[in-house]
Amino acid sequence: LLQPLDTIKTLRQLPVANLVTCESNRNVRSILQSIVRNDVKVSSLWRGTVPSLLRSAPGIGIYFSTIDFCRTVLYGNDVRESRWGNLMIGVCARGVSSTMMMPLTLVKTRYESGWFNYRSVFDALTTIFRQ
């Protein structure tokens, strides 16, 4: 549902001389107008959906597994939890999952941008890992 907004965010971060919009004022409206004006398929707004799913599903599993592991290490069987302990557990879990999913985030961003002309997600994966 929100993938088009993520794609627009990625397009806003590209250099000015990109394939979709060559305007210096690249806000959401100007990017959408450029997509319509340049006859780029509207379906290209959902271009990064598959890499997003490939990144999110394992990332969520890693995140909650890390929370469970850290909670066991920090608290053991103690029922009382502290706010600061929970904060540290959350920071640790987010750090571990983000670090482990960073290669897939790179694939998602590059594929979504359209800048690299990958034929498929698998092509993006293999090309990036070969470099």
N, C-alpha and C positions, 0 to 999 in steps of 0.2 A: 504494500500500500504506500509506503513512504520511499520506495526505491527511486522514483523520479526526482524527488528532492535531493537524495544523496548523489544522483548523477549530475544534477544541476550544480550542486556544491563542488563536485569534482571538476566540472567544466569551468566554473568560476576561478578555480585555482590554477588552471592551465595558463601558459604564456599567451599573450595577446594574439600571436599569429597561429592560432590553432585552426583546426578544420571546421569547427562549427561557428564560431563567432570571432570576427576580426575587429570588434569594436573595443574602444578603450574603456567605455562605461559598460561593464558587464554585470548587470544586476539580473535578477531572476526573470523579469519581464523581457529584457533585451535578449537573453539567451533563448527563451521560448519563441520570441519573434524570429530570431535567426534560424531556429530549427524549422519553423514553418516556411520562412522565406527561402531557405536553401534546400527545400524539399527533402530534408533529412526525415527518415521515418520516425513517427511519434513513438513507435515501439522501441526505438533506440534509448528512450528514457529508462527502460527496464533492462538495459544491457548488463548491468552488474548483479542481477538477481542470483544467478547460479553461484558465482564466487562468494556472494554474501551468505548464501545458505551453507556453502562448503566451509565457510569460516565460522559462522554463528553456532551451528549445531555442535561441533566438537568443542568450541570455545565455552559454551554454556556447561557442557559436561566437565571440562577441566576446571572451570570456575567453582562449581558446586562441590566437586571432589576435593579441591584445595581447601574450601571452607570447612568441609567435614574433617579433613586431615588436621588442619590448623586448630580447629576447635577441640579435637581429641588431644592434641599435643599440649595446648594451652590450659585447658580446663580438666581434662581427664573425665572422671565421672562426677565431678562437682556440678551441681545444678545451678549454682550462682554464677552469673556471667557479669562482666563489667563492660561499661560503655567503651572504655579505651581498648580493652581487649578485643571487643567486637570490631572496633574501628581498625585495629591492626590486622585482624583476620581478613577484613574486607579489602584492605590495601594489599595485603599479601596475595590474596586470591585473584584480584584484578591484575596485579603485576605479573603473576605467573601465567594466567590465561592470555593476557595481551602479548606477552613476550613469545609464547608458544604459537600464537596465531598470526604474528607479524608477517611471516612469509606469505600467508594467504591474503592478508590485508594488502600487501604490495601487488599481488596478482589481481585482486579485486579492483584496486585503484587504476592500475594500468589498463586492464581490460575495459573498465567502465569509461575511461577517458576517450577511447577511440584513437588516441594519438599513435599507438604502436601497431595498428592494423593486424591484430591477431585474428586468425580464422576461427578459433574456438577457445574455450577456457583451457582445454588440454594443451593446445598450441601455446597459449600464454604461459602455462606452468612449465612446459618443457623448454621453451625459449629462455625464460628467466633463469631457470635452474642450470641451463647450459652455460649461461654467461657467467 
